[in-house]
Amino acid sequence: MATPKTKKGLQFTRLFTKENVSPFDQFDYDYRDSVIKNPNGEKVFEMTNVEVPKQWSQIATDILAQKYFRKAGVPQADGSLGRETTVKQVAHRMANCWRVWGERYGYFATEQDAQIFYEELVYSILNQACVPNSPQWFNTGLHESYGITGGAQGHYYVDPKDKKLKRSTSAYERPQPHACFILSVSDDLVNEGGIMDLWTREARIFKYGSGVGTNFSQIRGANEKLSGGGSSSGLMSFLKIGDRAAGAIKSGGTTRRAAKMVCLDLDHPEVMDFINWKVKEEDKVAALIAAGYDNSYEGEAYATVSGQNSNNSVRIPNSFFKALSENGNWELKARTDGRVMQSIPAREVWDQIANAAWRCADPGTQYDTTINEWHTCPKGGRINASNPCSEYMFLDNTACNLASINLRKFFNESDNTFDVTGFEYTTRLWATVLEVSILMAQFPSKEVAQLSYDYRTRRSTWYCRINHCDHDGRCL
């Protein structure tokens, strides 16, 4: 007797949804208002009649209305174009997009499996059991659901059909769903991969609501010689340009502020200036506030100084701690020829890191030796940097998308039990979402597109608050 053929593709059975019942109809809804006010009471944002499930908190409602609703180009009932007004629209456009791309490339065994996948995702989103990272809320499904498009903006993708790297032809047909990027930068001013090119690549990331980290240690320090004669203006001068660029973009003003991580190896010749960068800027802010300038974050005092648009971290090797334990010196080395440019007591370096972190919370510390000892793909290269929140550490020129699971949704307080079956089901469901998201994504450079496709970097986070989180794993 012939062996029956196994269905190709993923199969899904229902767990939280019901046959012939729309997942949208499994919830009761409220219509709420969302308002943002300045410290002086002035309204800077207001939206009325925002439709959300009754179980959602006001904070969750505000995040949806102020950040995640598409604000233009959405077809309205009267034939005009406007904005999204209900979470039902958002849940549908994301879940439908993942379904469409999954079906397009044969991810599901049958059409029924695809439909169950879609409905279980809608339920999961409305129930706040699991949600994607912010760029998915911003970008995913805008083309499929609303026909929103736009000119190409320098993105790339790997075509799953022929495995070839290609340039995107529009802005939204392939969305930018990844939240976390790590980019490299070379010691070059204007060529591809260099300093000025980095600001362009970062802009593509910030515009669509994502964040990026870079290790700037390859860039030569101040007073190192240039090939054409003269001396370099130094790393700090370029970091200030990047800081201004990030502050000006603010994710297009429609999603959130630019998220940026700046990493520097501890032996860079300008590392002491880097450590104390924000300390000195905070002193300037205090002087400006004392002189009567606006002290709010968006006010003139902070807008005048540099270093306000990034998280900064120093990369510390184990050799530094050996020097510290022996009361030895720490050497700062030129990037062009490796010569020692300065030797400083290790204790002084450590004290200044601690003082700066106490004064202004920067720089953070990343333990370079340990990070690379724990590297899961060391043959691919070193880990040099992280994303802005430092929970994603991987190869340069890669990106990661994530989903956050709300553990409280699977915990029964009445009998102190955990729904393992539901948790496992939700994990599989959203692992599929993250895989499909790599398939459909576009990326800010050729290198990021290729490596993200090759390594398929993605992750899940778990949070425990009952109400909500900001969908990048941070609880509110």
C-alpha positions in Angstrom: 0.0 0.0 0.0 1.3 3.4 -1.0 2.4 5.7 1.9 0.0 8.7 2.1 1.7 12.0 1.1 2.4 14.4 4.0 1.0 17.9 3.6 3.6 20.5 2.9 3.5 23.6 5.0 2.5 24.5 8.5 -0.8 23.3 10.0 -2.7 25.2 12.7 -5.6 24.1 14.8 -7.8 26.5 16.8 -7.1 27.1 20.5 -8.3 30.6 21.4 -10.7 31.3 18.5 -13.9 29.6 17.5 -15.1 28.2 14.2 -17.5 30.6 12.4 -17.0 33.3 15.0 -15.0 36.4 14.1 -12.1 36.9 16.6 -13.1 40.6 16.6 -16.5 39.5 18.0 -14.9 37.8 21.0 -14.3 41.1 22.7 -16.4 44.0 24.1 -15.2 47.5 23.1 -15.0 51.0 24.5 -14.7 54.4 22.7 -12.1 56.5 24.5 -10.3 59.8 24.2 -6.5 60.2 24.1 -4.8 63.5 24.9 -1.2 64.7 25.3 -0.6 68.0 27.1 2.5 70.1 27.6 3.6 70.9 31.2 1.8 74.2 30.8 -1.5 72.5 30.0 -1.5 73.1 26.2 -2.8 70.2 24.2 -0.4 68.9 21.6 -2.4 65.8 20.6 -6.0 64.9 20.9 -8.1 62.1 19.4 -11.6 61.1 20.4 -13.6 57.9 19.9 -10.6 55.5 19.8 -12.1 52.0 19.7 -10.3 49.5 21.9 -11.3 46.3 23.9 -12.7 47.2 27.3 -9.9 45.3 29.0 -7.2 47.6 27.6 -5.7 50.2 29.9 -5.7 53.9 29.1 -2.0 53.8 28.6 -2.4 51.1 26.0 -5.1 53.2 24.3 -2.8 56.3 24.3 0.1 54.4 22.8 -2.2 53.0 20.0 -3.8 56.4 19.2 -0.7 58.5 19.5 1.9 56.2 18.0 0.6 53.1 16.2 -2.4 54.4 14.3 -1.6 55.3 10.7 -2.3 59.0 10.5 -2.8 59.4 6.7 -3.8 57.5 3.5 -6.3 55.2 5.1 -9.6 54.9 3.1 -12.6 56.2 5.0 -16.3 55.3 4.7 -17.1 58.5 2.7 -14.4 57.7 0.1 -11.8 60.2 1.5 -8.5 59.4 3.0 -7.7 59.8 6.7 -6.3 58.0 9.7 -7.0 54.7 11.5 -9.5 55.0 14.4 -9.9 51.5 15.8 -7.6 48.7 17.0 -9.6 46.4 14.7 -8.0 48.1 11.7 -4.5 47.7 13.1 -4.9 44.1 14.1 -6.3 43.2 10.7 -3.6 45.0 8.6 -0.8 43.3 10.5 -2.3 39.8 10.7 -3.5 39.9 7.2 -0.1 41.0 5.9 1.7 38.1 7.6 -0.9 35.7 6.2 -0.6 37.1 2.7 3.2 36.8 2.6 3.0 33.4 4.3 0.6 32.1 1.7 2.6 33.7 -1.2 5.6 31.5 -0.3 3.9 28.3 0.7 4.1 28.5 4.5 0.7 27.0 5.1 -0.5 23.5 4.3 -4.0 24.7 3.3 -6.0 27.9 3.0 -7.8 26.8 6.2 -4.5 26.7 8.1 -3.8 30.2 6.9 -7.2 31.4 8.0 -6.7 30.0 11.5 -3.3 31.5 11.7 -4.8 34.9 10.8 -7.7 34.6 13.3 -5.5 33.4 16.2 -3.1 36.3 15.6 -6.0 38.8 15.7 -7.2 37.3 19.0 -3.7 37.4 20.4 -3.2 41.1 19.6 -6.6 42.2 20.9 -6.1 40.1 24.1 -2.6 41.5 24.6 -1.3 38.0 24.9 1.5 38.6 22.4 2.4 41.6 20.3 5.1 42.5 17.7 7.8 45.2 18.0 6.9 48.8 17.2 7.9 49.0 13.5 5.4 46.2 12.8 2.6 48.4 14.2 3.9 51.4 12.2 4.6 49.8 8.8 3.2 46.3 8.4 0.2 45.9 6.1 0.0 49.5 5.0 0.3 48.4 1.3 -1.8 45.2 1.5 -4.7 46.9 3.4 -4.7 50.5 2.2 -2.6 50.4 -1.0 -0.1 52.9 0.5 3.1 53.1 -1.6 5.9 55.5 -2.2 9.1 55.9 -4.1 12.1 53.6 -3.4 14.4 55.0 -0.6 17.5 52.9 -0.9 16.4 49.7 0.7 17.4 46.2 -0.3 16.0 42.7 0.2 16.9 39.1 -0.7 14.3 37.6 -3.1 13.2 34.2 -1.7 12.4 32.9 -5.2 16.0 33.1 -6.6 18.0 34.0 -3.4 19.3 37.1 -5.1 19.9 40.5 -3.5 17.7 43.2 -5.0 17.0 46.8 -4.6 13.5 47.7 -3.4 11.3 49.6 -5.9 8.9 51.2 -3.4 8.6 52.2 0.2 5.8 50.0 1.6 5.3 46.9 -0.6 8.0 45.4 1.5 7.8 47.0 5.0 10.6 47.6 7.5 9.3 45.4 10.4 12.6 45.0 12.2 13.1 47.0 15.4 16.8 46.5 16.1 19.7 47.1 13.7 23.5 47.0 14.1 25.5 48.9 11.4 29.2 49.1 10.8 31.1 52.2 9.9 34.6 52.4 8.3 37.2 55.1 8.7 36.2 56.8 5.5 34.4 60.1 5.0 32.2 59.9 1.9 32.4 56.4 0.4 29.8 53.7 0.8 30.1 52.2 4.3 31.8 55.3 5.6 30.9 58.1 8.1 28.5 60.2 6.0 27.0 57.2 4.4 26.2 55.9 7.9 23.9 58.9 8.6 22.0 58.0 5.4 21.6 54.4 6.5 20.6 55.5 9.9 18.0 57.8 8.5 16.3 54.9 6.6 16.1 53.1 10.0 14.8 56.0 12.0 12.2 57.1 9.5 10.3 53.9 9.9 10.5 53.8 13.7 13.5 51.4 14.2 16.7 51.8 16.2 20.4 51.2 15.4 23.7 50.7 17.2 27.2 51.1 15.8 30.7 50.7 17.1 32.7 53.8 16.0 36.1 52.5 17.1 37.6 52.2 13.5 37.4 56.0 13.1 40.7 57.6 13.8 41.1 60.0 16.7 41.8 63.7 16.8 45.2 64.7 15.5 45.9 61.3 13.7 47.3 62.0 10.3 45.1 62.0 7.1 46.3 60.4 3.8 46.0 63.8 2.1 48.0 65.6 4.7 46.9 67.4 7.8 45.2 65.9 10.9 41.8 64.4 11.6 39.2 66.5 13.4 38.5 63.4 15.4 35.8 61.0 16.3 33.9 63.3 18.6 33.3 65.9 15.9 31.6 63.2 13.8 29.5 61.9 16.7 28.1 65.3 17.2 27.0 65.4 13.5 25.3 62.0 13.9 23.6 63.2 17.1 22.2 66.2 15.4 21.0 64.1 12.4 19.2 61.7 14.7 17.6 64.5 16.7 16.3 66.2 13.5 14.7 63.0 12.1 12.7 61.9 15.2 11.3 59.1 13.2 9.6 61.4 10.8 7.7 63.0 13.6 5.0 60.4 13.3 6.1 57.4 15.2 8.8 58.0 17.9 12.2 59.6 18.5 15.2 58.2 16.8 16.8 55.3 18.9 20.5 55.2 18.6 23.4 53.4 20.4 27.0 54.6 20.1 29.6 52.1 21.2 33.4 52.8 21.6 36.2 50.4 22.5 38.0 51.4 25.7 41.4 51.8 24.0 40.2 54.4 21.5 42.3 57.6 21.7 39.3 59.8 22.4 37.6 57.5 24.9 38.0 59.9 27.8 36.3 62.6 25.9 33.5 60.1 25.0 33.1 59.0 28.6 32.6 62.6 29.8 30.7 63.9 26.7 27.3 64.0 28.3 28.6 65.1 31.7 29.9 68.3 30.2 26.8 68.8 28.2 24.7 68.4 31.4 26.8 71.2 33.0 25.9 73.4 30.0 22.2 72.6 30.4 22.4 73.5 34.1 24.0 76.9 33.2 21.4 77.6 30.5 18.5 76.7 32.9 20.0 78.9 35.6 20.0 81.7 33.0 16.3 81.2 32.4 16.1 79.0 29.4 13.3 76.4 29.1 14.3 73.3 31.1 11.9 70.7 29.5 13.5 68.0 27.4 12.1 69.6 24.2 13.1 73.1 25.5 15.9 75.3 24.3 18.4 74.3 27.0 18.6 70.7 26.0 18.1 71.4 22.3 21.2 73.6 22.4 23.6 71.0 23.6 24.9 67.8 22.0 24.7 64.1 22.9 21.0 64.0 23.7 19.9 61.5 21.0 21.8 58.4 21.8 22.7 55.9 24.4 26.5 55.6 24.8 28.4 52.5 25.9 32.1 51.7 26.3 33.3 48.2 25.2 35.5 46.9 28.0 37.9 43.9 27.5 39.1 41.6 30.3 42.6 43.0 29.9 41.4 46.3 31.3 40.2 44.7 34.5 43.5 43.0 34.8 45.2 46.4 34.6 42.7 47.7 37.1 43.3 44.9 39.6 47.1 45.5 39.4 46.8 49.3 39.6 48.4 49.5 36.2 48.0 51.9 33.3 45.6 51.6 30.4 46.9 52.5 26.9 44.9 54.4 24.3 46.0 53.5 20.8 46.0 55.2 17.4 43.6 53.7 14.9 45.9 54.2 11.9 49.1 52.6 13.1 48.4 51.2 16.6 50.9 53.3 18.4 50.2 54.3 22.0 48.9 57.8 22.1 48.3 58.1 25.8 48.7 56.0 29.0 46.3 56.6 31.8 46.0 54.9 35.2 43.3 52.3 34.8 41.8 53.4 38.2 41.3 56.9 36.8 39.5 55.5 33.7 37.2 53.4 35.8 36.5 56.2 38.3 35.5 58.5 35.4 33.2 55.9 33.9 31.5 55.5 37.3 31.2 59.2 37.8 29.8 59.8 34.4 27.2 57.1 34.8 26.2 58.5 38.2 25.9 62.0 36.8 24.0 61.3 33.6 23.5 57.5 33.2 26.0 57.3 30.4 28.2 55.6 29.3 26.9 52.1 29.9 29.4 49.2 30.0 29.5 46.3 27.5 31.9 43.6 28.5 33.5 42.8 25.1 35.5 39.7 26.0 32.6 38.0 27.8 30.1 38.9 25.0 32.3 37.3 22.4 33.0 34.3 24.5 29.2 33.7 24.5 29.0 34.4 20.8 26.7 31.8 19.1 28.1 32.4 15.6 31.8 33.3 16.1 32.8 32.2 12.6 30.6 35.0 11.2 32.8 37.7 12.9 33.1 39.5 16.2 30.2 41.1 18.1 31.2 44.8 18.2 28.0 46.6 19.2 24.4 46.3 20.2 21.0 47.8 19.4 20.0 50.9 21.5 18.5 48.9 24.3 21.5 46.4 24.3 19.4 43.3 24.4 20.3 42.5 20.8 24.0 41.7 20.4 25.1 40.1 17.2 27.1 40.7 14.0 27.6 44.1 12.4 25.1 44.8 9.6 22.3 42.6 10.9 18.7 43.3 12.0 16.4 41.6 14.5 12.6 41.6 14.8 10.9 40.5 18.0 7.6 39.7 19.6 6.7 40.1 23.3 4.6 37.6 25.2 2.5 38.7 28.2 3.1 35.9 30.7 0.2 37.1 32.9 -2.2 36.1 30.2 -1.3 32.4 30.8 -1.3 32.5 34.6 -4.4 31.6 36.5 -4.2 33.4 39.9 -7.2 31.5 41.3 -5.3 28.2 41.4 -1.7 29.4 40.8 -1.4 27.4 37.5 0.3 28.3 34.2 -1.3 27.5 30.8 1.7 25.7 29.3 -0.3 24.5 26.3 -1.5 28.1 25.5 2.0 29.5 26.0 3.5 26.8 23.7 0.8 27.5 21.1 1.4 31.3 21.2 5.2 30.8 20.9 4.8 28.7 17.8 2.3 31.1 16.3 4.5 34.2 16.8 7.7 32.4 15.8 6.0 31.9 12.4 5.2 35.7 12.4 8.9 36.5 12.9 10.0 34.1 10.2 7.5 35.5 7.7 8.6 39.0 8.7 12.2 38.2 7.6 10.8 37.0 4.3 8.8 40.1 3.6 11.2 42.8 5.0 13.4 45.4 3.3 16.6 46.6 4.8 18.7 49.9 4.8 21.7 48.4 3.0 22.9 45.5 0.9 24.9 44.1 3.8 22.1 44.1 6.3 19.6 42.6 3.8 22.0 39.7 3.0 23.1 38.9 6.6 19.6 39.2 8.1 18.3 36.8 5.4 21.2 34.4 6.0 21.1 34.4 9.8 17.4 35.0 10.2 17.9 36.9 13.5 14.7 37.1 15.6 13.8 36.8 19.2 11.0 36.7 21.7 10.7 38.5 25.0 8.5 37.9 28.0 6.9 40.6 30.1 4.8 40.2 33.2 2.6 43.3 33.7 -1.2 42.8 33.4 -1.9 46.0 31.5 0.5 46.6 28.6 4.0 47.2 27.4 5.4 49.4 24.6 5.8 46.4 22.3 9.6 46.4 22.4 9.5 44.4 25.6 9.6 47.4 28.0 6.7 47.3 30.5 4.7 50.4 31.2 
